[in-house]
């Protein structure tokens, strides 16, 4: 319904109605899309600088949640946060993952214990104003047809984490409060975490304390947080020192797991690979999933659930939090829809009730 009329690189894009649009006539004569700093967004909302603000920073939620001139809309995102465990390398020539059984985190029992040690419920409350949801699977609630909402996942249970570690032979031999590995060697786990925003450092330290509470010596790699681009360079290049890393994916509209967690995907950053994992992923993408009349829904749901269960048992990664996307809509705007199932609307439906946006009282 609209077409680009002007671009200011890195700043804004201006749109005007498309004269060749075949559908409902647009209700506004111009749209200007801008990028702006999260640091100034609350004041901008109060002043009515914008009609619609998408992807609001949830850290500032208490400062804008009660503003009189906006309505807040929310929807579960396609984002998945996770804690990754480096378990191998990407073979550039063979174009596949080569697992390394000697990696510290190649022990599934250690991965399970770490997953149980993470207090994601408290992270959602303390750091994200309860606008994150503790994750139970590697499929997001956005993909409700295939997400297994009944799967328990790894809820915070430090006692169970310590029991698993004890039974697997990770014990504090020298009495310093930190566990050695099953061979009696010192066990120090390097944790790569990304910089950015006010909560990055305290969040990383919160998780490190979770791990120490069950006797695991986890330290920030290089003693500091890493800038985003350098962070992903290190992940993709399989930096030898990485044991743990905290990352996230924005999953596509098709949640099939081969592109993120399959053995032939360079995006499988933990470098987990097994025949069973490939078998379960291939079942999702197989001819059996489709009949003469289209997708076999019952087969597909079972295939997705089977893979989700295996992924959690093996702790390919430990999912941490699902995200809730927030948008602020000024009171003069007549229409906005965040329902992921409602794809049959566009900007032509958005209208305005006044000449200028409403300011907060």
C-alpha positions as a printed NumPy array, in Angstrom:
array([[  0.   ,   0.   ,   0.   ],
       [  2.973,   2.352,   0.421],
       [  6.183,   2.908,  -1.481],
       [  9.526,   4.45 ,  -0.531],
       [  9.822,   8.14 ,  -1.363],
       [ 12.982,   9.163,   0.505],
       [ 15.819,   7.557,   2.482],
       [ 18.193,   9.24 ,   4.905],
       [ 20.829,   6.506,   5.404],
       [ 21.023,   5.276,   8.973],
       [ 18.268,   7.629,  10.087],
       [ 14.883,   7.343,   8.396],
       [ 12.793,   6.03 ,   5.51 ],
       [  9.816,   7.953,   4.171],
       [  6.853,   6.227,   2.502],
       [  3.908,   7.606,   0.503],
       [  0.783,   5.827,  -0.788],
       [  1.407,   3.585,  -3.774],
       [ -0.861,   4.713,  -6.645],
       [ -0.827,   1.181,  -8.056],
       [ -2.039,  -0.445,  -4.843],
       [ -5.029,  -2.656,  -5.603],
       [ -6.515,  -2.9  ,  -2.117],
       [ -7.986,  -0.684,   0.546],
       [ -6.925,   2.951,   0.203],
       [ -4.344,   4.123,   2.791],
       [ -5.696,   6.451,   5.469],
       [ -2.537,   8.562,   5.938],
       [ -0.597,  10.52 ,   3.323],
       [  2.859,   9.707,   4.664],
       [  4.745,   7.344,   6.969],
       [  8.191,   8.171,   8.329],
       [ 10.048,   5.274,   9.928],
       [ 12.944,   6.248,  12.198],
       [ 15.51 ,   4.535,  14.36 ],
       [ 16.057,   6.128,  17.753],
       [ 18.061,   5.562,  20.918],
       [ 16.6  ,   3.474,  23.722],
       [ 18.076,   6.037,  26.116],
       [ 15.662,   8.75 ,  24.956],
       [ 12.596,   6.692,  24.137],
       [ 10.697,   7.338,  27.385],
       [ 10.872,  11.112,  26.944],
       [  9.887,  10.703,  23.3  ],
       [  6.829,   8.682,  24.325],
       [  5.799,  11.324,  26.851],
       [  6.183,  14.099,  24.278],
       [  4.222,  12.24 ,  21.602],
       [  7.211,  12.294,  19.248],
       [  6.102,   9.03 ,  17.644],
       [  2.749,   7.481,  16.832],
       [  4.036,   3.903,  17.028],
       [  7.152,   2.639,  18.777],
       [  7.986,  -0.996,  18.138],
       [ 10.536,  -3.208,  19.93 ],
       [ 10.436,  -1.223,  23.16 ],
       [ 13.218,  -1.849,  25.663],
       [ 11.617,  -3.838,  28.478],
       [ 14.28 ,  -2.636,  30.936],
       [ 12.558,   0.782,  30.959],
       [  9.069,  -0.687,  31.341],
       [  8.297,   0.9  ,  34.759],
       [  9.01 ,   4.343,  33.282],
       [  6.479,   4.148,  30.448],
       [  3.915,   1.498,  31.422],
       [  1.437,   3.995,  32.943],
       [  1.737,   6.864,  30.449],
       [ -1.698,   8.316,  29.705],
       [ -1.149,   8.958,  25.991],
       [ -0.279,   5.424,  24.83 ],
       [ -1.61 ,   1.903,  24.686],
       [  0.88 ,  -0.923,  25.081],
       [  0.513,  -4.018,  22.92 ],
       [  2.427,  -7.243,  23.392],
       [  3.079, -10.504,  21.601],
       [  5.352, -13.469,  22.147],
       [  8.415, -13.069,  19.97 ],
       [ 10.104, -15.618,  17.723],
       [ 13.265, -15.071,  19.81 ],
       [ 14.957, -17.786,  21.811],
       [ 17.69 , -17.074,  24.345],
       [ 20.011, -19.921,  25.224],
       [ 23.186, -20.973,  26.979],
       [ 25.474, -22.77 ,  24.531],
       [ 27.963, -25.511,  25.333],
       [ 30.926, -25.855,  22.988],
       [ 31.132, -29.563,  22.085],
       [ 33.138, -29.692,  18.863],
       [ 34.184, -27.787,  15.747],
       [ 32.917, -26.879,  12.302],
       [ 34.862, -28.707,   9.583],
       [ 35.115, -26.152,   6.776],
       [ 36.177, -28.656,   4.125],
       [ 33.7  , -31.4  ,   5.004],
       [ 30.983, -28.804,   5.728],
       [ 29.794, -30.561,   8.839],
       [ 30.221, -30.569,  12.597],
       [ 32.897, -32.746,  14.147],
       [ 32.096, -33.445,  17.822],
       [ 34.962, -33.538,  20.317],
       [ 34.296, -35.938,  23.227],
       [ 37.177, -34.356,  25.172],
       [ 35.503, -30.96 ,  25.457],
       [ 34.56 , -30.068,  29.046],
       [ 30.911, -29.686,  28.147],
       [ 30.696, -32.876,  26.072],
       [ 29.479, -34.591,  29.255],
       [ 25.682, -34.517,  29.114],
       [ 25.457, -34.821,  32.904],
       [ 27.459, -31.626,  33.344],
       [ 25.211, -29.871,  30.82 ],
       [ 22.097, -31.049,  32.661],
       [ 23.437, -29.807,  35.976],
       [ 24.274, -26.397,  34.538],
       [ 20.77 , -26.151,  33.064],
       [ 19.153, -26.911,  36.432],
       [ 21.441, -24.372,  38.155],
       [ 20.139, -21.406,  36.128],
       [ 17.47 , -19.346,  37.874],
       [ 15.715, -18.056,  34.764],
       [ 12.521, -17.295,  36.677],
       [ 14.347, -14.756,  38.83 ],
       [ 16.205, -13.361,  35.81 ],
       [ 12.863, -12.673,  34.1  ],
       [ 11.61 , -10.867,  37.201],
       [ 14.709,  -8.942,  38.282],
       [ 16.222,  -7.984,  34.934],
       [ 13.252,  -7.908,  32.549],
       [ 10.249,  -6.781,  34.633],
       [  8.593, -10.169,  34.061],
       [  8.528,  -9.481,  30.312],
       [ 10.519, -12.614,  29.565],
       [  9.253, -16.194,  29.907],
       [ 11.446, -19.041,  31.196],
       [ 11.948, -21.328,  28.196],
       [ 11.155, -25.033,  28.253],
       [ 12.125, -26.025,  24.696],
       [ 14.043, -25.056,  21.563],
       [ 10.768, -24.225,  19.805],
       [  9.124, -20.922,  20.775],
       [  5.495, -20.342,  21.873],
       [  5.14 , -18.18 ,  18.762],
       [  5.107, -21.472,  16.855],
       [  2.241, -22.7  ,  19.001],
       [  1.288, -25.607,  16.718],
       [  4.655, -27.312,  17.227],
       [  5.799, -26.006,  20.63 ],
       [  5.363, -28.583,  23.38 ],
       [  3.919, -26.485,  26.198],
       [  3.766, -29.522,  28.493],
       [  7.483, -30.247,  28.349],
       [  9.058, -29.45 ,  31.705],
       [ 12.454, -28.301,  30.48 ],
       [ 14.979, -27.41 ,  33.174],
       [ 13.31 , -25.372,  35.928],
       [ 15.6  , -23.911,  38.591],
       [ 16.594, -26.766,  40.888],
       [ 20.056, -26.359,  42.432],
       [ 19.573, -29.415,  44.641],
       [ 18.997, -31.592,  41.596],
       [ 21.977, -29.975,  39.862],
       [ 24.208, -30.872,  42.809],
       [ 22.839, -34.418,  42.914],
       [ 23.61 , -34.903,  39.211],
       [ 27.131, -33.538,  39.687],
       [ 27.752, -35.786,  42.693],
       [ 26.559, -38.892,  40.868],
       [ 28.626, -37.998,  37.779],
       [ 31.807, -37.696,  39.847],
       [ 32.166, -33.908,  39.972],
       [ 33.14 , -33.495,  43.621],
       [ 34.992, -30.975,  45.764],
       [ 38.117, -32.931,  46.576],
       [ 40.343, -30.193,  48.018],
       [ 37.684, -28.511,  50.146],
       [ 37.747, -25.104,  48.432],
       [ 34.011, -25.209,  47.699],
       [ 34.516, -25.815,  43.974],
       [ 34.211, -29.149,  42.231],
       [ 36.948, -31.024,  40.425],
       [ 36.208, -33.128,  37.321],
       [ 35.674, -36.923,  37.601],
       [ 39.424, -37.482,  37.167],
       [ 40.204, -35.202,  40.104],
       [ 41.517, -32.317,  37.987],
       [ 40.69 , -28.667,  38.571],
       [ 37.575, -27.719,  36.594],
       [ 37.35 , -24.096,  35.468],
       [ 34.696, -23.261,  32.889],
       [ 35.117, -20.221,  30.614],
       [ 31.929, -18.247,  30.02 ],
       [ 31.705, -15.955,  26.985],
       [ 29.083, -13.247,  27.399],
       [ 28.194, -10.225,  25.312],
       [ 28.428,  -6.568,  26.302],
       [ 25.653,  -4.068,  25.662],
       [ 23.189,  -2.233,  27.909],
       [ 23.153,  -1.614,  31.63 ],
       [ 22.144,  -5.125,  32.63 ],
       [ 24.713,  -7.118,  30.626],
       [ 27.362,  -7.24 ,  33.347],
       [ 25.066,  -7.894,  36.341],
       [ 23.172, -10.523,  34.335],
       [ 26.372, -12.394,  33.482],
       [ 27.472, -12.223,  37.109],
       [ 24.063, -13.456,  38.263],
       [ 24.403, -16.627,  36.198],
       [ 28.013, -17.095,  37.311],
       [ 26.784, -16.975,  40.92 ],
       [ 24.115, -19.568,  40.056],
       [ 26.862, -21.89 ,  38.848],
       [ 29.054, -21.241,  41.886],
       [ 26.096, -22.013,  44.153],
       [ 26.272, -25.635,  42.927],
       [ 30.063, -25.737,  43.154],
       [ 31.074, -24.972,  39.569],
       [ 33.969, -22.596,  38.954],
       [ 32.689, -20.503,  36.037],
       [ 34.581, -17.35 ,  35.05 ],
       [ 34.133, -14.7  ,  32.371],
       [ 36.374, -15.493,  29.422],
       [ 39.146, -12.858,  29.242],
       [ 37.725, -11.466,  32.48 ],
       [ 35.248,  -9.187,  30.71 ],
       [ 32.24 ,  -8.97 ,  28.435],
       [ 32.861,  -9.049,  24.674],
       [ 31.477,  -6.654,  22.049],
       [ 28.808,  -8.269,  19.86 ],
       [ 30.738,  -8.555,  16.574],
       [ 33.847,  -9.912,  18.275],
       [ 31.636, -12.242,  20.321],
       [ 30.109, -13.888,  17.258],
       [ 33.464, -14.018,  15.478],
       [ 34.823, -16.032,  18.395],
       [ 31.772, -18.295,  18.432],
       [ 31.826, -18.985,  14.698],
       [ 35.572, -19.563,  14.636],
       [ 35.3  , -22.049,  17.539],
       [ 37.708, -20.192,  19.775],
       [ 39.513, -22.889,  21.767],
       [ 38.939, -21.227,  25.129],
       [ 35.132, -21.066,  24.939],
       [ 33.24 , -23.538,  27.106],
       [ 29.951, -21.714,  27.701],
       [ 28.356, -18.799,  25.86 ],
       [ 25.088, -16.881,  26.139],
       [ 23.36 , -16.089,  22.853],
       [ 19.976, -15.849,  21.151],
       [ 18.3  , -16.541,  17.841],
       [ 15.409, -14.82 ,  16.117],
       [ 13.799, -17.885,  14.598],
       [ 12.183, -17.773,  11.169],
       [  8.483, -18.213,  10.518],
       [  9.268, -21.863,   9.712],
       [ 10.743, -23.283,  12.942],
       [ 12.328, -26.402,  11.401],
       [ 15.502, -27.045,  13.426],
       [ 17.937, -28.232,  10.734],
       [ 19.297, -24.743,  10.028],
       [ 20.17 , -24.066,  13.671],
       [ 20.783, -27.422,  15.312],
       [ 21.565, -29.896,  12.515],
       [ 25.021, -31.416,  11.98 ],
       [ 25.348, -29.833,   8.514],
       [ 24.643, -26.281,   9.655],
       [ 27.476, -23.809,  10.411],
       [ 24.896, -21.935,  12.511],
       [ 24.89 , -24.781,  15.009],
       [ 27.28 , -22.82 ,  17.209],
       [ 27.465, -25.329,  20.105],
       [ 28.723, -27.884,  17.556],
       [ 26.504, -30.64 ,  18.924],
       [ 25.979, -33.518,  16.501],
       [ 24.626, -37.059,  16.739],
       [ 22.979, -39.582,  14.449],
       [ 19.819, -39.531,  16.577],
       [ 19.581, -35.751,  16.388],
       [ 19.862, -35.851,  12.599],
       [ 17.313, -38.669,  12.42 ],
       [ 14.727, -36.717,  14.417],
       [ 15.352, -33.495,  12.478],
       [ 15.13 , -35.33 ,   9.163],
       [ 11.762, -36.758,  10.2  ],
       [ 10.413, -33.2  ,  10.411],
       [ 11.637, -32.489,   6.876],
       [ 10.773, -35.886,   5.404],
       [  8.277, -36.847,   2.723],
       [  6.265, -38.589,   5.463],
       [  5.388, -35.156,   6.843],
       [  3.439, -34.341,   3.701],
       [  0.599, -36.213,   2.085],
       [ -1.293, -35.742,  -1.136],
       [ -3.383, -32.955,   0.378],
       [ -0.549, -31.144,   2.156],
       [  1.078, -31.316,   5.574],
       [  0.222, -34.237,   7.821],
       [ -0.366, -32.183,  10.954],
       [ -0.541, -35.104,  13.396],
       [  2.732, -36.553,  12.1  ],
       [  4.442, -33.157,  12.116],
       [  3.416, -32.297,  15.675],
       [  4.706, -35.655,  16.923],
       [  7.967, -35.219,  15.009],
       [  8.52 , -31.783,  16.507],
       [  7.688, -33.007,  20.008],
       [ 10.015, -35.995,  19.672],
       [ 12.894, -33.743,  18.631],
       [ 12.186, -31.201,  21.4  ],
       [ 12.286, -33.967,  24.003],
       [ 15.584, -35.321,  22.677],
       [ 17.098, -31.836,  22.482],
       [ 16.253, -31.24 ,  26.129],
       [ 17.447, -34.646,  27.32 ],
       [ 20.782, -34.098,  25.597],
       [ 20.817, -30.387,  26.478],
       [ 22.004, -29.451,  22.987],
       [ 21.803, -25.993,  24.508],
       [ 19.999, -24.815,  27.639],
       [ 17.119, -22.54 ,  26.567],
       [ 16.852, -19.575,  28.907],
       [ 14.095, -17.096,  28.05 ],
       [ 11.408, -16.487,  25.481],
       [ 10.794, -12.804,  24.781],
       [  7.705, -10.626,  24.753],
       [  7.757,  -7.831,  22.189],
       [  6.176,  -4.551,  23.273],
       [  4.875,  -1.724,  21.111],
       [  3.538,   1.652,  22.261],
       [  0.635,   3.062,  20.252],
       [ -0.27 ,   6.744,  20.634],
       [ -3.926,   7.372,  21.441],
       [ -4.541,   9.103,  18.11 ],
       [ -3.776,   5.913,  16.149],
       [ -6.901,   4.009,  15.108],
       [ -5.533,   0.526,  14.365],
       [ -2.66 ,  -1.796,  15.242],
       [ -2.521,  -5.585,  15.438],
       [  0.204,  -7.757,  16.966],
       [ -1.595, -11.107,  16.78 ],
       [  0.888, -13.401,  14.96 ],
       [ -2.034, -15.358,  13.49 ],
       [ -3.49 , -12.244,  11.858],
       [ -1.322, -11.727,   8.814],
       [ -4.132, -10.227,   6.729],
       [ -3.585,  -6.583,   7.537],
       [ -1.253,  -3.832,   6.426],
       [ -0.436,  -0.196,   6.931],
       [ -3.408,   0.819,   4.81 ],
       [ -5.598,   0.093,   7.866],
       [ -3.734,   2.518,  10.146],
       [ -5.474,   5.879,  10.56 ],
       [ -5.204,   8.941,  12.81 ],
       [ -7.786,  10.729,  14.953],
       [ -5.934,  14.066,  15.318],
       [ -3.41 ,  16.237,  13.491],
       [ -0.702,  15.725,  16.118],
       [  0.166,  12.856,  18.486],
       [ -1.217,  13.085,  22.036],
       [  1.175,  14.096,  24.825],
       [  1.256,  12.468,  28.254],
       [ -0.665,  14.324,  30.958]])
